[in-house]
Amino acid sequence: MIRILLIHPTPTRGGFAAVVSQADELCRRGGFEVVVACASGPRLSELHPASSVAVLHHPLSSLRGAWELRRIVARIQPDIVHLHGRKAGVVGRIALLGKGCRDVLYTPHGMPWVGHSFVSIVSDDIAERLLLRRTAAILCVSHHEVAAWNRRDISERVRYLPNPVPPLELTRDRVGPTDAGDATEWPHAILVPTGYDPIKRVEVVIEALAILPAPRPTVVIVGPLARAEYRDRMVSLAADLGVSRDVHFGEEIRNARSALREASLVVLPSFSEGFPTVGLEAIAEGARVAWSWIGGHVELFGDTGTPFWTATELAAIMAGDHAQASVASRRSWLAEHRRRAEQIRSEYWNELEAILRSDQT
């Protein structure tokens, strides 16, 4: 039995959905003992019952969190460690120094040198280059992400491994945590399901709303509270631009799939994305989507939906016919993408399993 430790900082929608799907995938295929290291939260109940959880009691980016992770690794003694997200990727590879794990896999879910200050971009880029030697594989979830990482590492370490696409027809209308809000409280609103982090570029939505004349549409911004100070800045920006009454700020929501389906328009304004789960769900629901012109979105939505970059461009989309932004015609592509993803992932795990079993003998 190959023991694999999946590490993700917090069990929120988005990146953690990939962990849930991966745990389910590996438990079903057999031959893997799956342990998930993550902070406590209601979404841990979505994990496959054959997997186990090592709860992180301290923020992963803190010294106590890094030390706690080292103790977890020492106790579990995994054959493989799979780090999900930039925070887990940087902290995890530093914390694992000297722990002797056979393979450290890293799925960044985006480009860490995009969407932050110049100092953060440079420091992140240097850190990633230095930590490459501590990484058996950079597993990119989109072809665009592969191309971006290849500019830093042209070795076979960088590979395309799309996230598993869950059976979306079965998870439709899954109810989230009981303490979450409900975006359907504002039916037919403009939904921004990105969460709060500078890389999500929520300010462009608020600026676009301010361009529109009154009466303005209602905008609902929801998602994980990754950076509380960033949300506070967005609340202040809405007040400064005089649109506070038209913007509602929430966190996790119930019935996220219903919210995507019922929204007048879904806006995805990020600086950078790997291959966002919310985009896959929007396609499955036939939502109307305005998406920022970045490689991950281009690969995901193709010629459906409506791309933008500036606040002026988004304001024109928000004021126009939202039906033109439908991504429903992308559903057939989604079915084929799911089939290809299953095949690619199965081949990768077969390959990795064969290497590890050969090393054991």
C-alpha positions, 0 to 999 in steps of 0.5 A: 500500500502506497501512503500519500499525504495530500496537503491543503491549507483550508477546506474551502470551495475551489482548490479543496474540491480538487483534493476531495476529488483526488482522495475519492479517485485514489481510494476507489482505484486501490493501492493507495492509503490517503491522508489529507492534512488540512484545517478543520471545516465542514467540507472535510465531511465530503472526503471519501470515507476510506481516507483519513484526516490530519487536522492542522490547528495552526495557519500553515504560513506560521512557524507553528503551522510549519512545525506542526506539518513536520510533526504530521509528516514524521508521524504518518511517514508518507511515500508521497506528499502532494501539495495543493496551492501556492501556500502549501507548496512553498511552506510544505517544501521548506517544512519537509526538508530532511524528512526523506519523502520519496516524492514531493508533488506540487499542484500550484493552481495558478502562477504565484508571480502574477497579481501581487506587488513587484516585491511579492512577485520577485520573491515568489519567483526566486522562492519557486526557482530555489524550491524546484530541487525539492520537487519531484513534479510540478503538476499543472492543471492547464496547458497555459500553466504548463507553458508558464512554468516551462519558462522557469523549468524546461525539464520533465518535472513540469507535467500536465495533470488536469484536476479530476472533474467530478460527476457534476450531475451528481453533485448538483445542488449540494448544500454547503456548510450550514453557517454559509450564506445564500446568494439566491437571496438576491435572485438574478444578481451579478454573482462574483464567486471568487473569494477575497485575495488580491489575485482575484481582482475584485476591484475591477468589478466594483469599478465597473459597477461605479461606471454604470448609471443608476439604477445599477444592478445588484452585485454579490461577491462571495467566496473564501476569506483568504485575505480579510484585509483585502475584503475590507479594502473592497468594502472601502472602495465600494463606499468611496465610489458610492456603490455600497448599496449595490454590492453585497459581500458574503463568504461561503454560500449554500447551493453554489450550483443554484446560485451560478444557474440563477445569476443574471451574470457570473463574473470571474475577474482574476489576474491568474487561475489554473483551471477554476472549479467554479468555471467547470461548474458554470459550464455544467449549469449553462451559466452566463459568464464574463471572464478575465482575459487570462490563459486559464480562462481562454482554455476553459471557456473557448469562444463562449462567454464574454471576455474582458480586462478593463473596468470599462469593458466589464461595465459594457458587458454588465449593461448589455444582454447577458444572454450573449455570455452563455457558456451552455454550448461548452457542455459537450467540450466539458464531457470530453475534457472529463474523459481525457482528464480521467485517462491522463490521471489514470496513466500518471498514477499507474506510472508513479505506482510502478516506480514506487513499487519497483523502488520497494523491491 
